[in-house]
């Protein structure tokens, strides 16, 4: 995932993840107004607070589509519900969380016939509801099998801070995620209808997420401690009037991409939405390896 707040005069942050099934060490935060911008670890539960916060933001996450039309979204353990302009959406912070969640989702189908897609989805917040962000979809595409298993959204953070001399890279060496779920691609011409998990229209995101998060917290050891309270630091700093400093933002990066005249193959993910949808990238259907 990538989350970037856009409240420019205040204490903006960038949060990214590395597609590791680890609730403590998968997520990093960078405070964009710090004199030295260094990635710091935050846990899954801190990330959820930022996702709900009404501050304007860009967001890149993932969702699962399956060939089942009655999949119960509320059986999720590792997914998260967000408000979009049209409906509730069940999203995942990384592809590995979606793959791991299939063991919890109520699936009534022969395993050999089960097909799914993992999509990368870009959102931009467009307002608030009940003091939570409402998101509008900017783009979406299907991940190939190798991408779903090895996606690392640290690359977006590196793009944001590529020209920022005050950014200090992590000391630790990154190794690609090693995920036990082996998936392969199948013929995308299969006559399958792919659906989102079913969400009741009168459901409330706050209630659904609160219940799910509490259950998840209870499943961990009682000595669980957050790395640090990054969200409280973010909220307290937002109340201060701080001098605006020159800084790179993901939104500026996107806008720069839109102004560059390139062909469809080199336009990247952040071009005009109509251009992206007409790109040469084909739909991808996945299944688990026998």
C-alpha positions as semicolon CSV with decimal commas, in nm:
position;residue;x (nm);y (nm);z (nm)
1;X;0,000;0,000;0,000
2;X;0,087;0,362;-0,031
3;X;-0,086;0,637;0,167
4;X;0,009;1,001;0,130
5;X;-0,169;1,282;0,311
6;X;-0,216;1,602;0,113
7;X;-0,281;1,865;0,383
8;X;0,020;2,055;0,253
9;X;0,056;2,333;0,517
10;X;0,074;2,079;0,799
11;X;0,253;1,761;0,891
12;X;0,212;1,537;0,588
13;X;0,312;1,172;0,597
14;X;0,383;0,893;0,354
15;X;0,308;0,534;0,458
16;X;0,412;0,236;0,250
17;X;0,423;-0,140;0,287
18;X;0,638;-0,419;0,149
19;X;0,395;-0,709;0,096
20;X;0,514;-0,906;0,398
21;X;0,257;-1,087;0,612
22;X;0,376;-0,918;0,928
23;X;0,153;-0,685;1,129
24;X;0,444;-0,515;1,306
25;X;0,723;-0,487;1,050
26;X;0,547;-0,456;0,714
27;X;0,461;-0,085;0,731
28;X;0,683;0,225;0,732
29;X;0,597;0,591;0,782
30;X;0,789;0,900;0,673
31;X;0,706;1,243;0,818
32;X;0,749;1,471;0,518
33;X;0,810;1,787;0,723
34;X;1,092;1,639;0,929
35;X;1,438;1,788;0,883
36;X;1,564;1,435;0,825
37;X;1,307;1,212;0,657
38;X;1,371;0,859;0,777
39;X;1,129;0,563;0,741
40;X;1,004;0,440;1,080
41;X;0,813;0,122;1,156
42;X;0,445;0,143;1,247
43;X;0,205;-0,143;1,298
44;X;-0,112;-0,246;1,114
45;X;-0,343;-0,085;1,369
46;X;-0,172;0,254;1,338
47;X;-0,213;0,235;0,960
48;X;-0,588;0,180;1,003
49;X;-0,613;0,509;1,195
50;X;-0,453;0,701;0,910
51;X;-0,684;0,538;0,657
52;X;-0,991;0,659;0,849
53;X;-0,859;1,009;0,915
54;X;-1,047;1,278;0,717
55;X;-0,728;1,448;0,597
56;X;-0,704;1,463;0,214
57;X;-0,497;1,176;0,083
58;X;-0,392;0,955;-0,206
59;X;-0,413;0,580;-0,157
60;X;-0,292;0,271;-0,339
61;X;-0,429;-0,060;-0,211
62;X;-0,554;-0,397;-0,344
63;X;-0,882;-0,580;-0,381
64;X;-0,993;-0,932;-0,453
65;X;-1,244;-1,037;-0,718
66;X;-1,359;-1,401;-0,731
67;X;-1,582;-1,617;-0,948
68;X;-1,825;-1,649;-0,656
69;X;-2,132;-1,426;-0,640
70;X;-2,219;-1,485;-0,273
71;X;-1,888;-1,432;-0,098
72;X;-1,952;-1,276;0,245
73;X;-1,726;-0,973;0,292
74;X;-1,781;-0,973;0,668
75;X;-1,606;-1,307;0,701
76;X;-1,281;-1,120;0,628
77;X;-1,005;-1,117;0,887
78;X;-0,730;-0,925;0,710
79;X;-0,933;-0,694;0,484
80;X;-1,046;-0,339;0,557
81;X;-1,364;-0,149;0,466
82;X;-1,351;0,199;0,315
83;X;-1,621;0,440;0,200
84;X;-1,618;0,517;-0,171
85;X;-1,842;0,761;-0,354
86;X;-2,070;0,477;-0,463
87;X;-2,052;0,206;-0,195
88;X;-1,845;0,033;0,069
89;X;-1,536;-0,144;-0,060
90;X;-1,341;-0,430;0,094
91;X;-0,973;-0,362;0,029
92;X;-0,639;-0,511;0,137
93;X;-0,320;-0,328;0,221
94;X;-0,108;-0,580;0,026
95;X;-0,168;-0,877;-0,208
96;X;-0,037;-1,116;0,059
97;X;-0,315;-1,008;0,297
98;X;-0,572;-1,094;0,030
99;X;-0,416;-1,435;-0,032
100;X;-0,397;-1,513;0,339
101;X;-0,758;-1,400;0,385
102;X;-0,895;-1,668;0,152
103;X;-0,863;-1,917;0,439
104;X;-1,110;-1,702;0,640
105;X;-1,357;-1,610;0,368
106;X;-1,659;-1,837;0,341
107;X;-1,596;-2,004;0,006
108;X;-1,843;-2,265;-0,113
109;X;-1,681;-2,391;-0,431
110;X;-1,464;-2,680;-0,549
111;X;-1,101;-2,565;-0,502
112;X;-1,002;-2,668;-0,856
113;X;-1,277;-2,443;-0,996
114;X;-1,194;-2,138;-0,781
115;X;-1,066;-1,842;-0,981
116;X;-0,974;-1,495;-0,862
117;X;-0,812;-1,166;-0,951
118;X;-0,601;-0,936;-0,737
119;X;-0,627;-0,576;-0,850
120;X;-0,415;-0,278;-0,762
121;X;-0,647;0,018;-0,705
122;X;-0,563;0,388;-0,682
123;X;-0,795;0,613;-0,480
124;X;-0,809;0,982;-0,399
125;X;-1,011;1,115;-0,107
126;X;-1,297;1,344;-0,214
127;X;-1,467;1,431;0,116
128;X;-1,569;1,295;0,454
129;X;-1,859;1,106;0,610
130;X;-1,891;1,054;0,986
131;X;-1,541;1,203;1,018
132;X;-1,394;0,937;0,786
133;X;-1,252;0,978;0,437
134;X;-1,462;0,904;0,130
135;X;-1,259;0,783;-0,169
136;X;-1,295;0,805;-0,544
137;X;-1,134;0,541;-0,767
138;X;-0,863;0,677;-0,998
139;X;-0,738;0,360;-1,167
140;X;-0,735;-0,019;-1,138
141;X;-0,561;-0,311;-1,305
142;X;-0,516;-0,685;-1,252
143;X;-0,185;-0,805;-1,109
144;X;-0,001;-1,088;-1,276
145;X;0,092;-1,384;-1,056
146;X;0,455;-1,280;-1,012
147;X;0,346;-0,925;-0,923
148;X;0,094;-1,040;-0,663
149;X;0,358;-1,251;-0,493
150;X;0,644;-1,001;-0,511
151;X;0,483;-0,655;-0,509
152;X;0,674;-0,404;-0,297
153;X;0,518;-0,058;-0,267
154;X;0,836;0,086;-0,128
155;X;0,907;0,179;-0,490
156;X;0,638;0,451;-0,473
157;X;0,806;0,604;-0,169
158;X;1,139;0,600;-0,349
159;X;0,977;0,787;-0,640
160;X;0,832;1,051;-0,409
161;X;1,166;1,125;-0,237
162;X;1,396;1,058;-0,532
163;X;1,514;1,421;-0,549
164;X;1,495;1,497;-0,176
165;X;1,841;1,517;-0,019
166;X;1,695;1,511;0,333
167;X;1,552;1,161;0,281
168;X;1,757;0,885;0,448
169;X;1,711;0,535;0,311
170;X;1,658;0,244;0,548
171;X;1,972;0,071;0,666
172;X;1,828;-0,278;0,645
173;X;1,860;-0,474;0,323
174;X;1,531;-0,557;0,160
175;X;1,467;-0,910;0,042
176;X;1,168;-1,000;-0,172
177;X;0,870;-1,146;0,015
178;X;0,856;-1,523;0,027
179;X;0,490;-1,615;0,025
180;X;0,378;-1,975;0,068
181;X;0,072;-1,938;-0,155
182;X;0,180;-2,033;-0,506
183;X;-0,055;-1,894;-0,768
184;X;-0,053;-1,926;-1,144
185;X;-0,228;-1,756;-1,431
186;X;-0,499;-1,932;-1,629
187;X;-0,675;-1,863;-1,957
188;X;-0,843;-1,525;-1,919
189;X;-1,103;-1,632;-2,176
190;X;-1,268;-1,858;-1,917
191;X;-1,638;-1,773;-1,899
192;X;-1,617;-1,650;-1,540
193;X;-1,799;-1,356;-1,390
194;X;-1,579;-1,190;-1,128
195;X;-1,741;-1,022;-0,831
196;X;-1,650;-0,820;-0,525
197;X;-1,729;-0,974;-0,188
198;X;-2,091;-0,905;-0,093
199;X;-2,146;-0,610;0,142
200;X;-2,483;-0,520;0,289
201;X;-2,589;-0,171;0,182
202;X;-2,685;-0,060;0,535
203;X;-2,350;-0,156;0,683
204;X;-2,133;0,100;0,861
205;X;-1,759;0,104;0,794
206;X;-1,672;0,211;1,148
207;X;-1,874;-0,068;1,310
208;X;-1,743;-0,333;1,070
209;X;-1,381;-0,227;1,105
210;X;-1,396;-0,181;1,483
211;X;-1,535;-0,531;1,533
212;X;-1,283;-0,689;1,296
213;X;-0,983;-0,502;1,441
214;X;-1,075;-0,593;1,799
215;X;-1,099;-0,960;1,703
216;X;-0,762;-0,937;1,531
217;X;-0,600;-0,768;1,831
218;X;-0,731;-1,041;2,061
219;X;-0,562;-1,303;1,845
220;X;-0,218;-1,162;1,924
221;X;-0,018;-1,213;2,238
222;X;-0,118;-0,996;2,534
223;X;0,222;-0,825;2,535
224;X;0,166;-0,666;2,193
225;X;0,295;-0,312;2,190
226;X;0,281;-0,056;1,911
227;X;0,615;0,055;1,767
228;X;0,520;0,415;1,846
229;X;0,208;0,626;1,842
230;X;0,260;0,781;1,499
231;X;-0,102;0,881;1,455
232;X;-0,109;1,089;1,775
233;X;0,206;1,268;1,661
234;X;0,042;1,334;1,325
235;X;-0,278;1,469;1,479
236;X;-0,101;1,693;1,732
237;X;0,128;1,840;1,468
238;X;-0,167;1,912;1,241
239;X;-0,297;2,158;1,498
240;X;0,020;2,366;1,481
241;X;0,084;2,639;1,227
242;X;0,402;2,531;1,059
243;X;0,603;2,707;0,794
244;X;0,552;2,553;0,453
245;X;0,865;2,387;0,320
246;X;0,938;2,272;-0,031
247;X;0,867;1,901;-0,050
248;X;0,785;1,640;-0,308
249;X;0,437;1,489;-0,304
250;X;0,288;1,188;-0,472
251;X;0,013;1,406;-0,620
252;X;0,276;1,630;-0,780
253;X;0,445;1,319;-0,914
254;X;0,114;1,208;-1,070
255;X;0,050;1,552;-1,219
256;X;0,397;1,558;-1,372
257;X;0,328;1,222;-1,533
258;X;0,004;1,355;-1,680
259;X;0,185;1,644;-1,849
260;X;0,449;1,426;-2,013
261;X;0,353;1,330;-2,369
262;X;0,434;0,961;-2,404
263;X;0,293;0,666;-2,591
264;X;0,059;0,419;-2,424
265;X;0,329;0,166;-2,343
266;X;0,545;0,413;-2,151
267;X;0,267;0,617;-1,989
268;X;0,292;0,427;-1,663
269;X;0,022;0,390;-1,401
270;X;-0,047;0,759;-1,349
271;X;-0,154;0,885;-1,686
272;X;-0,500;1,001;-1,780
273;X;-0,765;0,749;-1,667
274;X;-0,901;0,698;-2,019
275;X;-0,549;0,642;-2,150
276;X;-0,481;0,387;-1,878
277;X;-0,801;0,194;-1,947
278;X;-0,709;0,171;-2,314
279;X;-0,356;0,051;-2,248
280;X;-0,225;-0,281;-2,373
281;X;-0,232;-0,446;-2,032
282;X;-0,466;-0,748;-2,042
283;X;-0,694;-0,889;-1,768
284;X;-0,536;-1,164;-1,558
285;X;-0,716;-1,461;-1,402
286;X;-0,542;-1,651;-1,118
287;X;-0,580;-1,984;-0,942
288;X;-0,382;-2,170;-0,678
289;X;-0,117;-2,410;-0,800
290;X;-0,210;-2,779;-0,761
